[in-house]
Amino acid sequence: MGKLQEFDITFTNNKVVYGPGESISGTVKIRTSNSLQYKAIKVNCQGSCGISNKMNDASWALEEQYFNSTLSVADKGTLASGEHSFPFQFLIP
């Protein structure tokens, strides 16, 4: 196995649907067997809504993107071997 042993993203709440003004938060967990250099560790959050319908032989679908945000949880550096946690939080507009 390489230097990266585990890469896991966990959410504080296990919600499926979020609304305006709510926040999405969680932790990025990384476990390495050796030191690991990185340029950045980033989390990207995209929010969209989609609907589709099929009636008789006609069908349609529509999707609208509401936001797309990237958060840098760590800038260029080196992770020592072991387990590391990086918290993140996004506020839905």
PyMOL commands that set and color helices and strands:
alter all, ss='L'
color gray80, all
select strands_A, chain A and resi 4-11+23-32+36-55+58-79+82-91
alter strands_A, ss='S'
color yellow, strands_A
deselect
rebuild
show_as cartoon
